[in-house]
Amino acid sequence: MLEKDNRNFIWVLVSIILTLGLVFSSYIITMGVKDMKGPGNSLTVKGSAKQQITSDLVVWTGSFSTQSQILSDAFKNLKESESKVKAYLIKQGINEKDIVFSSINTGTNYVILPNGAYSNQIDSYRLYQYVEIKSNEIEKITSISRSATDLINEGVEFQSNPPQYFYTKLADLKIDMIALATQDAKLRAEKMLNATGNKVGKLNSASVGVFQITPLYSGEISDYGINDTSSIEKEITSVVTCEFEVK
């Protein structure tokens, strides 16, 4: 009988402890929700800003090459191709001073043996060169990049690369974008705290994320940032993480 009374007492004691624990936990949670104010309380939010930009600089490159069993002949043919390329670009309205030719690169082709291995015997020489144009005339250079392969009809082994488009005022714009993203973070914090009766205090800290410069409507993002050069029209996105004091 005594043993049974002891078991009943233990169960009653356990029930009391569990009940007190639940009440105490509920009190802590409730007070935590009601009291966001006071020293050390803060709210961390992310703000973002987005803006459309139009490229104001284009960089276009093309390459041309010649091949011959005699190195001097390959060089002579390459210089003739260079003259044809320059004449073509000037005819398209490009100023001669804006046409930049690279140094000549030389490659050696060796005779292939019947077993597929390369021998030490030289079969021919291939010489190639690059031409580059930097300009603010976006549409003109874009058009030339698409039509420059017409040089093939003049006997030039020409290859046109896709133009690269840049925005030269990007450094100044990034500063403005950081400010706009910070304003957005503060606005978000105000909206959140208004519902609780609290207010946004001073900015404790802020960290700037990587910039995403993407083609319009792409939605592409990267942890390392994106700097698109394939599109004339772009979109720049800035993200800032801010920690505000809660008053």
C-alpha positions as CSV (number, residue, x, y, z in Angstrom):
1,M,0.0,0.0,0.0
2,L,2.9,2.3,0.9
3,E,4.6,1.5,-2.4
4,K,1.4,2.4,-4.4
5,D,1.1,5.8,-2.6
6,N,4.7,6.5,-3.4
7,R,4.1,5.9,-7.1
8,N,1.0,8.1,-7.1
9,F,3.0,10.9,-5.4
10,I,5.7,10.6,-8.1
11,W,3.2,10.9,-10.9
12,V,1.5,13.9,-9.3
13,L,4.9,15.6,-8.9
14,V,5.9,14.9,-12.5
15,S,2.6,16.3,-13.8
16,I,3.1,19.5,-11.7
17,I,6.7,20.0,-13.0
18,L,5.5,19.5,-16.7
19,T,2.6,22.0,-16.2
20,L,4.9,24.6,-14.7
21,G,7.4,24.1,-17.5
22,L,4.7,24.7,-20.2
23,V,3.5,27.8,-18.4
24,F,7.0,29.2,-18.0
25,S,7.8,28.5,-21.7
26,S,4.6,30.2,-22.9
27,Y,5.5,33.2,-20.7
28,I,8.9,33.5,-22.3
29,I,7.6,33.3,-25.8
30,T,4.9,35.8,-25.1
31,M,7.3,38.3,-23.6
32,G,9.7,37.8,-26.5
33,V,7.0,38.7,-29.0
34,K,5.7,41.7,-27.0
35,D,9.1,43.2,-26.1
36,M,11.2,43.9,-29.1
37,K,12.5,47.1,-27.6
38,G,15.4,47.7,-25.4
39,P,19.2,47.7,-25.6
40,G,20.7,45.1,-27.9
41,N,17.5,44.4,-29.9
42,S,17.9,44.7,-33.6
43,L,16.3,43.7,-36.9
44,T,18.3,42.5,-40.0
45,V,16.7,43.0,-43.4
46,K,17.8,42.9,-47.0
47,G,17.2,45.7,-49.4
48,S,17.6,45.7,-53.2
49,A,17.6,48.2,-56.1
50,K,17.3,47.6,-59.8
51,Q,17.9,49.8,-62.8
52,Q,18.1,49.5,-66.5
53,I,21.2,50.7,-68.3
54,T,22.2,51.1,-71.9
55,S,25.8,50.3,-73.0
56,D,27.8,53.2,-74.2
57,L,31.0,51.4,-75.4
58,V,31.4,48.5,-77.7
59,V,34.6,46.4,-78.2
60,W,34.8,44.2,-81.3
61,T,37.5,41.9,-82.5
62,G,38.1,39.9,-85.6
63,S,40.9,37.6,-86.7
64,F,42.4,36.6,-90.1
65,S,45.0,34.1,-91.1
66,T,47.1,32.7,-93.9
67,Q,48.9,29.4,-94.5
68,S,51.9,28.4,-96.7
69,Q,54.7,26.0,-96.9
70,I,57.1,29.0,-97.1
71,L,57.1,31.3,-94.1
72,S,57.9,34.4,-96.1
73,D,55.0,33.7,-98.4
74,A,52.6,33.3,-95.5
75,F,53.8,36.6,-94.1
76,K,53.4,38.4,-97.4
77,N,49.8,37.0,-97.8
78,L,49.0,38.1,-94.2
79,K,50.1,41.7,-94.8
80,E,47.9,41.7,-97.9
81,S,45.0,40.5,-95.9
82,E,45.7,43.2,-93.3
83,S,45.5,45.9,-96.0
84,K,42.2,44.5,-97.2
85,V,40.8,44.5,-93.7
86,K,41.9,48.1,-93.0
87,A,40.4,49.3,-96.3
88,Y,37.1,47.5,-95.7
89,L,36.8,49.0,-92.2
90,I,37.6,52.5,-93.4
91,K,35.0,52.1,-96.2
92,Q,32.5,51.3,-93.4
93,G,33.2,54.6,-91.8
94,I,35.8,53.6,-89.1
95,N,38.5,56.1,-88.5
96,E,42.0,54.7,-89.2
97,K,43.3,55.6,-85.8
98,D,40.6,53.5,-84.2
99,I,41.7,50.3,-86.0
100,V,44.2,48.4,-83.9
101,F,46.0,45.4,-85.2
102,S,47.8,42.9,-83.0
103,S,51.2,41.5,-83.5
104,I,51.5,38.5,-85.8
105,N,51.2,35.1,-84.3
106,T,52.9,32.1,-86.0
107,G,52.0,28.5,-85.8
108,T,53.8,25.5,-87.3
109,N,52.0,22.5,-88.8
110,Y,53.9,19.2,-88.9
111,V,53.5,16.3,-91.3
112,I,51.3,13.5,-89.9
113,L,52.7,10.0,-90.3
114,P,50.6,7.0,-91.5
115,N,50.2,5.8,-87.9
116,G,48.7,9.2,-86.9
117,A,51.7,10.5,-85.0
118,Y,53.3,13.9,-85.8
119,S,56.8,13.9,-87.4
120,N,59.5,16.5,-87.1
121,Q,59.0,17.5,-90.7
122,I,57.3,20.9,-91.2
123,D,54.3,20.8,-93.5
124,S,53.3,24.5,-93.5
125,Y,53.2,27.7,-91.5
126,R,50.0,29.4,-90.3
127,L,50.1,33.1,-89.5
128,Y,47.2,34.9,-87.9
129,Q,46.4,38.4,-86.6
130,Y,43.7,40.2,-84.7
131,V,42.0,43.5,-85.3
132,E,40.2,45.4,-82.6
133,I,37.9,48.4,-82.5
134,K,36.6,50.3,-79.5
135,S,33.9,52.8,-80.1
136,N,30.9,54.6,-78.8
137,E,29.0,54.0,-82.0
138,I,27.2,50.9,-80.8
139,E,24.9,50.4,-83.8
140,K,27.6,50.9,-86.4
141,I,30.1,48.5,-84.9
142,T,27.4,45.9,-84.3
143,S,26.5,46.1,-88.0
144,I,30.1,45.7,-89.0
145,S,30.6,42.7,-86.8
146,R,27.8,41.0,-88.7
147,S,29.0,41.9,-92.2
148,A,32.8,41.7,-91.8
149,T,32.8,38.1,-93.1
150,D,32.2,39.6,-96.5
151,L,36.0,39.9,-96.5
152,I,36.0,36.2,-97.3
153,N,34.9,37.2,-100.8
154,E,38.1,39.2,-101.1
155,G,40.2,36.2,-100.3
156,V,40.7,37.0,-96.6
157,E,40.2,34.1,-94.1
158,F,38.3,36.3,-91.7
159,Q,36.4,35.4,-88.5
160,S,34.3,37.9,-86.7
161,N,33.8,37.6,-82.9
162,P,30.6,38.7,-81.1
163,P,30.9,42.4,-79.9
164,Q,31.2,43.1,-76.2
165,Y,29.1,45.9,-74.7
166,F,30.1,48.0,-71.6
167,Y,28.7,50.8,-69.5
168,T,31.5,53.2,-68.7
169,K,29.8,55.0,-65.8
170,L,29.4,51.8,-63.8
171,A,31.6,52.9,-60.9
172,D,29.5,56.0,-60.1
173,L,26.2,54.1,-60.7
174,K,27.2,51.4,-58.2
175,I,27.5,54.0,-55.4
176,D,24.0,55.3,-56.2
177,M,22.6,51.7,-56.3
178,I,24.0,51.0,-52.9
179,A,22.2,54.0,-51.5
180,L,18.9,53.0,-53.1
181,A,19.2,49.5,-51.8
182,T,19.9,50.8,-48.3
183,Q,16.8,53.0,-48.5
184,D,14.8,50.0,-49.6
185,A,16.1,48.0,-46.6
186,K,15.0,50.7,-44.2
187,L,11.5,50.9,-45.8
188,R,11.1,47.1,-45.4
189,A,12.2,47.4,-41.7
190,E,9.7,50.2,-41.1
191,K,6.8,48.2,-42.6
192,M,7.7,45.2,-40.5
193,L,8.0,47.1,-37.2
194,N,4.9,49.2,-37.7
195,A,2.9,46.1,-37.2
196,T,4.4,45.6,-33.8
197,G,4.3,49.2,-32.6
198,N,8.1,49.6,-32.8
199,K,10.2,51.9,-34.8
200,V,13.5,51.7,-36.8
201,G,16.5,53.1,-35.0
202,K,20.0,53.8,-36.1
203,L,21.8,51.6,-38.6
204,N,24.1,49.3,-36.7
205,S,25.8,47.7,-39.7
206,A,25.5,47.0,-43.4
207,S,27.1,44.7,-45.9
208,V,27.0,45.1,-49.7
209,G,26.4,42.0,-51.8
210,V,27.8,41.4,-55.3
211,F,26.3,43.2,-58.2
212,Q,24.3,41.4,-60.9
213,I,24.6,43.0,-64.3
214,T,22.4,40.9,-66.6
215,P,20.5,41.1,-69.9
216,L,17.0,42.5,-69.5
217,Y,14.4,40.1,-68.0
218,S,17.0,37.3,-67.6
219,G,16.5,36.7,-63.9
220,E,20.0,35.1,-63.7
221,I,22.0,35.5,-60.5
222,S,25.3,34.2,-59.3
223,D,27.0,34.1,-55.8
224,Y,30.1,35.6,-57.5
225,G,28.1,38.3,-59.4
226,I,27.5,38.6,-63.1
227,N,28.9,41.2,-65.5
228,D,27.1,40.6,-68.8
229,T,28.9,42.0,-71.9
230,S,26.7,40.3,-74.6
231,S,23.7,42.7,-74.5
232,I,23.3,46.4,-75.3
233,E,20.4,46.8,-72.9
234,K,21.2,45.5,-69.4
235,E,19.8,45.5,-65.9
236,I,21.9,46.1,-62.7
237,T,20.8,44.8,-59.3
238,S,22.3,45.8,-56.0
239,V,21.6,44.0,-52.7
240,V,22.4,45.4,-49.2
241,T,22.0,43.6,-45.9
242,C,21.3,46.1,-43.0
243,E,21.0,45.7,-39.3
244,F,18.8,48.3,-37.6
245,E,18.3,49.1,-34.0
246,V,14.7,48.5,-32.8
247,K,13.2,51.4,-30.7
